[in-house]
Amino acid sequence: MIRKFGNSDLISVMEIWLHTNIQTHSFISRNYWIENYKLVKEMLPQAEIYVYEDDSSNRIEGFIGLTNNYIEGIFVRDNAQSKGIGKQLLDYIKTLKSSLTLSVYQKNERAIRFYQREQFAIHSANMDENTNENELVMIWTR
């Protein structure tokens, strides 16, 4: 089930955010994510967030965060990945928005392939000044 984020979801969502970032972005120092945890925890409730909650366990398995039409990220628990949860979250957002933009690290090839399968096109490239990693800006329009 996909539903809007509630304040009681914050601990679960932050756990997924931290673990997924450390696991997925091994090319970025683990300390970078740990040091940004508190800031993200404070800012996250201000974003538009939808969670995927497992119907049988009532456990949050993933979430998507947006600021307007910009996808801040899609995060899925490691043991729930490759089960279509990220696609379901993205498909849900596509029903609400007519265009979407995101940035993805160039070294995150799995994510790039996912977004390309979902009809996102590479628009430009830039450098993330916080991590000194190259990013691709990708855009989807209905």
LUMTORKOL-276552 format. One record per atom (N, C-alpha, C, O, CB): residue in one letter; atom name; x, y, z. Coordinates in steps of 0.1 Angstrom, whole numbers. Glycine has a CB too. Layout:
# LUMTORKOL-276552
{a; CA; {X; Y; Z}};
...
This chain:
# LUMTORKOL-276552
{m; N; {8; -12; 0}};
{m; CA; {0; 0; 0}};
{m; C; {9; 12; 0}};
{m; O; {19; 13; 7}};
{m; CB; {-10; 0; 12}};
{i; N; {5; 22; -8}};
{i; CA; {12; 35; -8}};
{i; C; {3; 45; -2}};
{i; O; {-8; 46; -5}};
{i; CB; {16; 39; -23}};
{r; N; {9; 53; 7}};
{r; CA; {2; 63; 15}};
{r; C; {11; 75; 18}};
{r; O; {23; 74; 17}};
{r; CB; {-4; 57; 28}};
{k; N; {5; 86; 21}};
{k; CA; {12; 97; 25}};
{k; C; {20; 95; 38}};
{k; O; {15; 88; 47}};
{k; CB; {3; 110; 26}};
{f; N; {31; 101; 39}};
{f; CA; {40; 100; 51}};
{f; C; {33; 107; 63}};
{f; O; {26; 117; 62}};
{f; CB; {53; 107; 48}};
{g; N; {34; 100; 74}};
{g; CA; {29; 106; 87}};
{g; C; {41; 108; 97}};
{g; O; {51; 101; 95}};
{g; CB; {18; 97; 93}};
{n; N; {40; 116; 106}};
{n; CA; {51; 119; 115}};
{n; C; {56; 106; 123}};
{n; O; {68; 105; 126}};
{n; CB; {47; 129; 126}};
{s; N; {47; 97; 125}};
{s; CA; {51; 85; 132}};
{s; C; {59; 76; 123}};
{s; O; {65; 66; 128}};
{s; CB; {38; 77; 136}};
{d; N; {61; 79; 110}};
{d; CA; {69; 71; 101}};
{d; C; {84; 76; 101}};
{d; O; {92; 69; 95}};
{d; CB; {63; 72; 87}};
{l; N; {87; 87; 107}};
{l; CA; {100; 93; 106}};
{l; C; {111; 83; 110}};
{l; O; {121; 83; 102}};
{l; CB; {101; 105; 115}};
{i; N; {110; 76; 120}};
{i; CA; {122; 67; 124}};
{i; C; {124; 57; 114}};
{i; O; {136; 54; 110}};
{i; CB; {119; 61; 138}};
{s; N; {114; 50; 109}};
{s; CA; {115; 40; 99}};
{s; C; {121; 45; 86}};
{s; O; {130; 39; 80}};
{s; CB; {102; 33; 96}};
{v; N; {116; 57; 82}};
{v; CA; {120; 63; 69}};
{v; C; {135; 67; 70}};
{v; O; {142; 65; 61}};
{v; CB; {111; 75; 66}};
{m; N; {139; 73; 82}};
{m; CA; {153; 77; 83}};
{m; C; {162; 65; 84}};
{m; O; {173; 65; 79}};
{m; CB; {154; 85; 96}};
{e; N; {158; 54; 90}};
{e; CA; {166; 41; 90}};
{e; C; {168; 37; 76}};
{e; O; {179; 33; 72}};
{e; CB; {158; 30; 98}};
{i; N; {157; 37; 68}};
{i; CA; {159; 33; 54}};
{i; C; {168; 42; 46}};
{i; O; {176; 38; 39}};
{i; CB; {145; 32; 47}};
{w; N; {166; 55; 48}};
{w; CA; {174; 65; 42}};
{w; C; {189; 63; 44}};
{w; O; {197; 63; 35}};
{w; CB; {170; 80; 46}};
{l; N; {193; 62; 57}};
{l; CA; {207; 60; 61}};
{l; C; {213; 47; 55}};
{l; O; {223; 48; 49}};
{l; CB; {208; 61; 76}};
{h; N; {206; 36; 58}};
{h; CA; {212; 23; 54}};
{h; C; {213; 22; 38}};
{h; O; {223; 18; 33}};
{h; CB; {203; 12; 59}};
{t; N; {202; 27; 31}};
{t; CA; {203; 26; 17}};
{t; C; {213; 35; 11}};
{t; O; {220; 31; 1}};
{t; CB; {189; 30; 11}};
{n; N; {215; 47; 16}};
{n; CA; {226; 56; 11}};
{n; C; {239; 50; 13}};
{n; O; {248; 51; 4}};
{n; CB; {225; 70; 17}};
{i; N; {242; 45; 25}};
{i; CA; {255; 39; 27}};
{i; C; {257; 27; 18}};
{i; O; {268; 25; 13}};
{i; CB; {256; 34; 42}};
{q; N; {247; 19; 17}};
{q; CA; {249; 7; 8}};
{q; C; {250; 10; -7}};
{q; O; {259; 4; -14}};
{q; CB; {237; -3; 11}};
{t; N; {242; 19; -11}};
{t; CA; {241; 22; -26}};
{t; C; {253; 31; -30}};
{t; O; {257; 29; -42}};
{t; CB; {228; 28; -29}};
{h; N; {257; 39; -22}};
{h; CA; {267; 49; -26}};
{h; C; {280; 46; -19}};
{h; O; {286; 54; -11}};
{h; CB; {263; 64; -22}};
{s; N; {286; 34; -21}};
{s; CA; {298; 30; -15}};
{s; C; {310; 39; -19}};
{s; O; {320; 39; -13}};
{s; CB; {301; 16; -19}};
{f; N; {308; 47; -30}};
{f; CA; {319; 56; -35}};
{f; C; {319; 69; -27}};
{f; O; {328; 77; -30}};
{f; CB; {317; 58; -50}};
{i; N; {310; 71; -18}};
{i; CA; {309; 82; -9}};
{i; C; {312; 78; 5}};
{i; O; {307; 67; 9}};
{i; CB; {295; 90; -11}};
{s; N; {319; 85; 13}};
{s; CA; {323; 82; 26}};
{s; C; {310; 79; 35}};
{s; O; {300; 87; 34}};
{s; CB; {331; 92; 33}};
{r; N; {310; 68; 42}};
{r; CA; {299; 65; 51}};
{r; C; {296; 77; 61}};
{r; O; {285; 80; 64}};
{r; CB; {302; 52; 59}};
{n; N; {307; 84; 65}};
{n; CA; {306; 95; 74}};
{n; C; {298; 106; 68}};
{n; O; {291; 114; 76}};
{n; CB; {319; 100; 78}};
{y; N; {298; 108; 55}};
{y; CA; {290; 119; 49}};
{y; C; {275; 117; 52}};
{y; O; {269; 126; 55}};
{y; CB; {292; 119; 33}};
{w; N; {271; 105; 51}};
{w; CA; {256; 102; 53}};
{w; C; {253; 103; 68}};
{w; O; {243; 109; 72}};
{w; CB; {253; 87; 48}};
{i; N; {262; 98; 77}};
{i; CA; {260; 99; 91}};
{i; C; {260; 114; 95}};
{i; O; {251; 117; 104}};
{i; CB; {271; 91; 99}};
{e; N; {269; 122; 90}};
{e; CA; {269; 136; 94}};
{e; C; {257; 144; 89}};
{e; O; {254; 154; 95}};
{e; CB; {282; 142; 88}};
{n; N; {251; 139; 78}};
{n; CA; {239; 146; 73}};
{n; C; {226; 141; 78}};
{n; O; {215; 146; 75}};
{n; CB; {239; 145; 58}};
{y; N; {226; 130; 86}};
{y; CA; {214; 124; 92}};
{y; C; {205; 134; 99}};
{y; O; {193; 135; 96}};
{y; CB; {218; 113; 101}};
{k; N; {211; 141; 108}};
{k; CA; {203; 151; 116}};
{k; C; {196; 161; 108}};
{k; O; {184; 164; 110}};
{k; CB; {211; 157; 127}};
{l; N; {203; 167; 98}};
{l; CA; {198; 177; 90}};
{l; C; {186; 171; 81}};
{l; O; {176; 178; 80}};
{l; CB; {209; 183; 80}};
{v; N; {188; 160; 75}};
{v; CA; {178; 153; 67}};
{v; C; {166; 150; 76}};
{v; O; {155; 152; 71}};
{v; CB; {183; 140; 60}};
{k; N; {168; 145; 88}};
{k; CA; {157; 142; 97}};
{k; C; {148; 154; 100}};
{k; O; {136; 153; 101}};
{k; CB; {162; 136; 110}};
{e; N; {155; 166; 101}};
{e; CA; {147; 178; 103}};
{e; C; {140; 183; 91}};
{e; O; {129; 189; 92}};
{e; CB; {157; 189; 108}};
{m; N; {146; 181; 79}};
{m; CA; {141; 187; 67}};
{m; C; {130; 177; 61}};
{m; O; {121; 182; 54}};
{m; CB; {152; 189; 57}};
{l; N; {132; 165; 63}};
{l; CA; {123; 155; 56}};
{l; C; {108; 157; 58}};
{l; O; {101; 156; 48}};
{l; CB; {127; 141; 61}};
{p; N; {103; 160; 70}};
{p; CA; {89; 162; 71}};
{p; C; {83; 174; 63}};
{p; O; {71; 175; 61}};
{p; CB; {85; 164; 85}};
{q; N; {92; 183; 58}};
{q; CA; {88; 194; 50}};
{q; C; {86; 190; 35}};
{q; O; {80; 197; 28}};
{q; CB; {98; 205; 51}};
{a; N; {91; 178; 31}};
{a; CA; {90; 174; 17}};
{a; C; {77; 167; 15}};
{a; O; {70; 163; 25}};
{a; CB; {102; 164; 14}};
{e; N; {73; 164; 3}};
{e; CA; {62; 156; 0}};
{e; C; {67; 141; -1}};
{e; O; {75; 138; -10}};
{e; CB; {55; 160; -14}};
{i; N; {62; 133; 8}};
{i; CA; {67; 120; 10}};
{i; C; {56; 110; 9}};
{i; O; {45; 112; 15}};
{i; CB; {75; 118; 23}};
{y; N; {58; 99; 2}};
{y; CA; {49; 88; 2}};
{y; C; {56; 75; 5}};
{y; O; {68; 73; 1}};
{y; CB; {42; 86; -13}};
{v; N; {50; 67; 14}};
{v; CA; {57; 55; 18}};
{v; C; {50; 43; 12}};
{v; O; {38; 43; 10}};
{v; CB; {57; 54; 34}};
{y; N; {57; 32; 11}};
{y; CA; {52; 19; 7}};
{y; C; {52; 11; 19}};
{y; O; {62; 8; 25}};
{y; CB; {60; 12; -5}};
{e; N; {40; 7; 24}};
{e; CA; {39; -1; 36}};
{e; C; {33; -15; 32}};
{e; O; {24; -16; 25}};
{e; CB; {29; 6; 46}};
{d; N; {40; -25; 37}};
{d; CA; {36; -39; 34}};
{d; C; {23; -41; 41}};
{d; O; {21; -39; 53}};
{d; CB; {47; -49; 39}};
{d; N; {13; -46; 33}};
{d; CA; {0; -49; 38}};
{d; C; {-1; -59; 50}};
{d; O; {-9; -57; 59}};
{d; CB; {-9; -53; 27}};
{s; N; {7; -69; 49}};
{s; CA; {6; -79; 59}};
{s; C; {14; -76; 72}};
{s; O; {10; -79; 83}};
{s; CB; {11; -93; 54}};
{s; N; {26; -70; 71}};
{s; CA; {34; -67; 82}};
{s; C; {33; -53; 88}};
{s; O; {37; -50; 99}};
{s; CB; {49; -70; 79}};
{n; N; {26; -44; 79}};
{n; CA; {25; -30; 83}};
{n; C; {39; -23; 84}};
{n; O; {40; -13; 91}};
{n; CB; {17; -28; 95}};
{r; N; {49; -29; 78}};
{r; CA; {62; -23; 79}};
{r; C; {65; -15; 67}};
{r; O; {61; -19; 55}};
{r; CB; {73; -35; 80}};
{i; N; {71; -3; 69}};
{i; CA; {75; 5; 57}};
{i; C; {87; -1; 50}};
{i; O; {97; -4; 57}};
{i; CB; {78; 20; 62}};
{e; N; {85; -4; 37}};
{e; CA; {96; -10; 30}};
{e; C; {103; -1; 21}};
{e; O; {114; -4; 16}};
{e; CB; {90; -22; 21}};
{g; N; {97; 11; 18}};
{g; CA; {104; 21; 10}};
{g; C; {96; 34; 10}};
{g; O; {85; 35; 15}};
{g; CB; {105; 16; -4}};
{f; N; {102; 44; 4}};
{f; CA; {95; 57; 3}};
{f; C; {101; 65; -8}};
{f; O; {112; 63; -13}};
{f; CB; {97; 65; 16}};
{i; N; {94; 75; -13}};
{i; CA; {98; 85; -23}};
{i; C; {96; 99; -17}};
{i; O; {85; 101; -11}};
{i; CB; {90; 83; -36}};
{g; N; {106; 107; -19}};
{g; CA; {105; 121; -14}};
{g; C; {106; 131; -26}};
{g; O; {114; 129; -35}};
{g; CB; {116; 124; -4}};
{l; N; {97; 141; -25}};
{l; CA; {97; 151; -36}};
{l; C; {97; 165; -30}};
{l; O; {92; 168; -19}};
{l; CB; {85; 149; -45}};
{t; N; {103; 175; -38}};
{t; CA; {101; 189; -35}};
{t; C; {95; 194; -49}};
{t; O; {102; 195; -59}};
{t; CB; {114; 196; -31}};
{n; N; {82; 197; -49}};
{n; CA; {75; 201; -61}};
{n; C; {76; 190; -71}};
{n; O; {71; 179; -68}};
{n; CB; {81; 214; -67}};
{n; N; {83; 192; -82}};
{n; CA; {84; 181; -92}};
{n; C; {98; 174; -92}};
{n; O; {101; 167; -101}};
{n; CB; {81; 186; -106}};
{y; N; {106; 177; -82}};
{y; CA; {119; 172; -81}};
{y; C; {119; 160; -72}};
{y; O; {115; 161; -60}};
{y; CB; {129; 183; -76}};
{i; N; {124; 149; -77}};
{i; CA; {125; 137; -68}};
{i; C; {138; 138; -60}};
{i; O; {148; 137; -66}};
{i; CB; {124; 124; -77}};
{e; N; {136; 139; -47}};
{e; CA; {148; 139; -39}};
{e; C; {154; 126; -37}};
{e; O; {166; 124; -35}};
{e; CB; {144; 145; -25}};
{g; N; {146; 115; -39}};
{g; CA; {151; 102; -38}};
{g; C; {140; 91; -37}};
{g; O; {129; 94; -32}};
{g; CB; {161; 100; -27}};
{i; N; {143; 79; -41}};
{i; CA; {135; 67; -39}};
{i; C; {144; 58; -31}};
{i; O; {155; 55; -35}};
{i; CB; {130; 61; -53}};
{f; N; {139; 53; -20}};
{f; CA; {147; 45; -11}};
{f; C; {139; 32; -7}};
{f; O; {127; 33; -4}};
{f; CB; {151; 52; 2}};
{v; N; {145; 21; -9}};
{v; CA; {138; 8; -6}};
{v; C; {148; 0; 3}};
{v; O; {159; -1; 0}};
{v; CB; {134; 0; -19}};
{r; N; {142; -6; 13}};
{r; CA; {150; -15; 22}};
{r; C; {157; -25; 14}};
{r; O; {152; -30; 3}};
{r; CB; {141; -22; 33}};
{d; N; {170; -29; 18}};
{d; CA; {178; -38; 10}};
{d; C; {171; -51; 7}};
{d; O; {172; -57; -4}};
{d; CB; {191; -40; 16}};
{n; N; {165; -57; 17}};
{n; CA; {158; -70; 15}};
{n; C; {145; -69; 8}};
{n; O; {139; -80; 5}};
{n; CB; {156; -76; 29}};
{a; N; {141; -57; 4}};
{a; CA; {128; -55; -3}};
{a; C; {131; -50; -17}};
{a; O; {122; -48; -25}};
{a; CB; {119; -46; 4}};
{q; N; {144; -48; -21}};
{q; CA; {148; -43; -34}};
{q; C; {145; -54; -45}};
{q; O; {145; -66; -42}};
{q; CB; {162; -38; -34}};
{s; N; {143; -49; -57}};
{s; CA; {141; -57; -69}};
{s; C; {128; -65; -68}};
{s; O; {126; -76; -73}};
{s; CB; {153; -67; -71}};
{k; N; {118; -59; -60}};
{k; CA; {105; -65; -59}};
{k; C; {94; -56; -65}};
{k; O; {82; -59; -63}};
{k; CB; {102; -69; -45}};
{g; N; {98; -46; -72}};
{g; CA; {89; -36; -78}};
{g; C; {84; -25; -69}};
{g; O; {75; -17; -73}};
{g; CB; {77; -44; -82}};
{i; N; {89; -24; -57}};
{i; CA; {85; -13; -48}};
{i; C; {89; 1; -53}};
{i; O; {80; 10; -53}};
{i; CB; {91; -15; -34}};
{g; N; {101; 2; -58}};
{g; CA; {105; 15; -63}};
{g; C; {97; 19; -75}};
{g; O; {93; 31; -77}};
{g; CB; {120; 15; -67}};
{k; N; {94; 10; -84}};
{k; CA; {86; 12; -96}};
{k; C; {72; 16; -92}};
{k; O; {66; 25; -97}};
{k; CB; {85; 0; -105}};
{q; N; {66; 9; -82}};
{q; CA; {53; 13; -77}};
{q; C; {52; 27; -71}};
{q; O; {43; 35; -74}};
{q; CB; {48; 3; -67}};
{l; N; {62; 31; -64}};
{l; CA; {63; 44; -58}};
{l; C; {64; 54; -70}};
{l; O; {57; 65; -69}};
{l; CB; {75; 46; -49}};
{l; N; {72; 52; -79}};
{l; CA; {74; 61; -90}};
{l; C; {62; 62; -99}};
{l; O; {57; 73; -103}};
{l; CB; {86; 56; -99}};
{d; N; {55; 50; -102}};
{d; CA; {43; 50; -109}};
{d; C; {32; 58; -102}};
{d; O; {24; 66; -109}};
{d; CB; {38; 36; -112}};
{y; N; {31; 57; -89}};
{y; CA; {22; 65; -81}};
{y; C; {24; 80; -83}};
{y; O; {14; 88; -85}};
{y; CB; {23; 61; -66}};
{i; N; {36; 84; -82}};
{i; CA; {40; 99; -84}};
{i; C; {37; 103; -98}};
{i; O; {32; 115; -100}};
{i; CB; {55; 101; -80}};
{k; N; {39; 95; -108}};
{k; CA; {36; 99; -122}};
{k; C; {21; 101; -124}};
{k; O; {18; 109; -133}};
{k; CB; {40; 87; -131}};
{t; N; {13; 96; -115}};
{t; CA; {-2; 99; -117}};
{t; C; {-5; 113; -111}};
{t; O; {-15; 119; -114}};
{t; CB; {-10; 88; -109}};
{l; N; {4; 118; -102}};
{l; CA; {2; 131; -96}};
{l; C; {9; 143; -103}};
{l; O; {5; 154; -101}};
{l; CB; {6; 130; -82}};
{k; N; {19; 140; -111}};
{k; CA; {27; 150; -117}};
{k; C; {28; 148; -132}};
{k; O; {27; 137; -137}};
{k; CB; {42; 150; -111}};
{s; N; {29; 159; -139}};
{s; CA; {30; 158; -154}};
{s; C; {45; 158; -158}};
{s; O; {48; 154; -170}};
{s; CB; {23; 169; -161}};
{s; N; {54; 162; -150}};
{s; CA; {68; 161; -153}};
{s; C; {76; 159; -140}};
{s; O; {72; 164; -129}};
{s; CB; {73; 174; -160}};
{l; N; {87; 153; -141}};
{l; CA; {96; 150; -129}};
{l; C; {110; 152; -133}};
{l; O; {115; 149; -144}};
{l; CB; {93; 136; -124}};
{t; N; {118; 156; -123}};
{t; CA; {133; 158; -125}};
{t; C; {140; 152; -113}};
{t; O; {134; 151; -102}};
{t; CB; {136; 173; -127}};
{l; N; {152; 147; -115}};
{l; CA; {160; 141; -105}};
{l; C; {174; 142; -108}};
{l; O; {178; 145; -120}};
{l; CB; {156; 127; -102}};
{s; N; {183; 141; -98}};
{s; CA; {197; 139; -100}};
{s; C; {201; 126; -95}};
{s; O; {197; 121; -84}};
{s; CB; {205; 151; -93}};
{v; N; {210; 119; -102}};
{v; CA; {215; 106; -98}};
{v; C; {230; 106; -100}};
{v; O; {235; 111; -110}};
{v; CB; {208; 95; -106}};
{y; N; {237; 100; -90}};
{y; CA; {252; 99; -92}};
{y; C; {255; 91; -104}};
{y; O; {250; 80; -106}};
{y; CB; {258; 94; -79}};
{q; N; {265; 96; -112}};
{q; CA; {269; 89; -124}};
{q; C; {274; 74; -121}};
{q; O; {273; 65; -129}};
{q; CB; {280; 97; -131}};
{k; N; {280; 73; -109}};
{k; CA; {285; 59; -105}};
{k; C; {274; 50; -101}};
{k; O; {276; 38; -99}};
{k; CB; {295; 61; -94}};
{n; N; {262; 55; -99}};
{n; CA; {251; 46; -95}};
{n; C; {244; 41; -107}};
{n; O; {232; 45; -111}};
{n; CB; {240; 55; -86}};
{e; N; {251; 32; -114}};
{e; CA; {246; 27; -127}};
{e; C; {233; 20; -126}};
{e; O; {224; 20; -135}};
{e; CB; {256; 18; -133}};
{r; N; {230; 13; -115}};
{r; CA; {218; 5; -114}};
{r; C; {206; 15; -113}};
{r; O; {196; 13; -120}};
{r; CB; {218; -3; -100}};
{a; N; {207; 26; -106}};
{a; CA; {197; 36; -106}};
{a; C; {195; 43; -120}};
{a; O; {183; 45; -124}};
{a; CB; {200; 47; -95}};
{i; N; {205; 46; -127}};
{i; CA; {204; 52; -140}};
{i; C; {196; 42; -149}};
{i; O; {187; 47; -156}};
{i; CB; {218; 55; -146}};
{r; N; {200; 29; -149}};
{r; CA; {192; 20; -157}};
{r; C; {178; 19; -153}};
{r; O; {169; 19; -162}};
{r; CB; {199; 6; -156}};
{f; N; {175; 20; -140}};
{f; CA; {161; 20; -136}};
{f; C; {153; 32; -141}};
{f; O; {142; 30; -147}};
{f; CB; {161; 20; -120}};
{y; N; {159; 44; -140}};
{y; CA; {152; 56; -144}};
{y; C; {151; 56; -159}};
{y; O; {140; 60; -165}};
{y; CB; {160; 68; -140}};
{q; N; {160; 51; -167}};
{q; CA; {159; 50; -181}};
{q; C; {148; 41; -185}};
{q; O; {140; 44; -195}};
{q; CB; {172; 46; -188}};
{r; N; {147; 29; -178}};
{r; CA; {136; 20; -181}};
{r; C; {122; 27; -178}};
{r; O; {112; 24; -185}};
{r; CB; {137; 8; -172}};
{e; N; {122; 36; -169}};
{e; CA; {110; 43; -165}};
{e; C; {108; 56; -173}};
{e; O; {100; 65; -170}};
{e; CB; {110; 47; -150}};
{q; N; {115; 57; -185}};
{q; CA; {113; 68; -195}};
{q; C; {119; 81; -191}};
{q; O; {115; 92; -196}};
{q; CB; {98; 69; -197}};
{f; N; {128; 81; -181}};
{f; CA; {136; 93; -178}};
{f; C; {147; 95; -189}};
{f; O; {153; 85; -192}};
{f; CB; {141; 93; -164}};
{a; N; {150; 107; -193}};
{a; CA; {161; 110; -202}};
{a; C; {171; 118; -195}};
{a; O; {168; 127; -187}};
{a; CB; {155; 117; -215}};
{i; N; {184; 116; -199}};
{i; CA; {195; 124; -193}};
{i; C; {194; 138; -200}};
{i; O; {193; 139; -212}};
{i; CB; {209; 117; -196}};
{h; N; {193; 148; -191}};
{h; CA; {192; 161; -196}};
{h; C; {206; 169; -195}};
{h; O; {209; 176; -205}};
{h; CB; {182; 169; -188}};
{s; N; {213; 167; -185}};
{s; CA; {226; 173; -183}};
{s; C; {234; 166; -173}};
{s; O; {230; 157; -166}};
{s; CB; {224; 188; -179}};
{a; N; {246; 171; -171}};
{a; CA; {255; 165; -161}};
{a; C; {261; 177; -153}};
{a; O; {263; 188; -158}};
{a; CB; {267; 156; -167}};
{n; N; {264; 174; -140}};
{n; CA; {271; 184; -132}};
{n; C; {278; 177; -121}};
{n; O; {278; 165; -120}};
{n; CB; {260; 194; -126}};
{m; N; {284; 185; -112}};
{m; CA; {292; 180; -101}};
{m; C; {285; 183; -88}};
{m; O; {281; 195; -86}};
{m; CB; {307; 186; -101}};
{d; N; {283; 174; -80}};
{d; CA; {277; 176; -66}};
{d; C; {288; 182; -58}};
{d; O; {298; 175; -55}};
{d; CB; {271; 163; -60}};
{e; N; {287; 194; -54}};
{e; CA; {298; 201; -47}};
{e; C; {300; 195; -33}};
{e; O; {310; 197; -27}};
{e; CB; {295; 216; -46}};
{n; N; {289; 189; -27}};
{n; CA; {291; 183; -14}};
{n; C; {299; 171; -13}};
{n; O; {306; 168; -4}};
{n; CB; {277; 180; -8}};
{t; N; {298; 163; -24}};
{t; CA; {305; 150; -25}};
{t; C; {316; 149; -35}};
{t; O; {324; 140; -35}};
{t; CB; {295; 139; -27}};
{n; N; {317; 159; -44}};
{n; CA; {327; 160; -55}};
{n; C; {324; 148; -65}};
{n; O; {334; 143; -71}};
{n; CB; {341; 160; -50}};
{e; N; {312; 143; -66}};
{e; CA; {308; 133; -75}};
{e; C; {300; 138; -86}};
{e; O; {292; 147; -84}};
{e; CB; {300; 121; -67}};
{n; N; {302; 132; -98}};
{n; CA; {294; 136; -110}};
{n; C; {280; 131; -109}};
{n; O; {278; 120; -104}};
{n; CB; {301; 131; -123}};
{e; N; {271; 140; -113}};
{e; CA; {257; 136; -113}};
{e; C; {251; 138; -126}};
{e; O; {255; 146; -134}};
{e; CB; {249; 145; -102}};
{l; N; {240; 131; -129}};
{l; CA; {232; 132; -141}};
{l; C; {219; 138; -137}};
{l; O; {213; 133; -128}};
{l; CB; {231; 119; -149}};
{v; N; {214; 148; -144}};
{v; CA; {201; 153; -142}};
{v; C; {192; 146; -153}};
{v; O; {195; 147; -165}};
{v; CB; {200; 169; -144}};
{m; N; {181; 140; -148}};
{m; CA; {172; 133; -156}};
{m; C; {158; 138; -155}};
{m; O; {154; 143; -145}};
{m; CB; {172; 118; -153}};
{i; N; {151; 138; -167}};
{i; CA; {138; 144; -167}};
{i; C; {128; 134; -173}};
{i; O; {131; 126; -183}};
{i; CB; {138; 157; -176}};
{w; N; {116; 134; -168}};
{w; CA; {105; 126; -173}};
{w; C; {93; 136; -176}};
{w; O; {90; 144; -167}};
{w; CB; {101; 114; -164}};
{t; N; {86; 134; -187}};
{t; CA; {74; 142; -189}};
{t; C; {63; 132; -195}};
{t; O; {66; 123; -202}};
{t; CB; {76; 153; -199}};
{r; N; {51; 135; -191}};
{r; CA; {40; 126; -195}};
{r; C; {37; 128; -209}};
{r; O; {28; 122; -215}};
{r; CB; {27; 130; -187}};
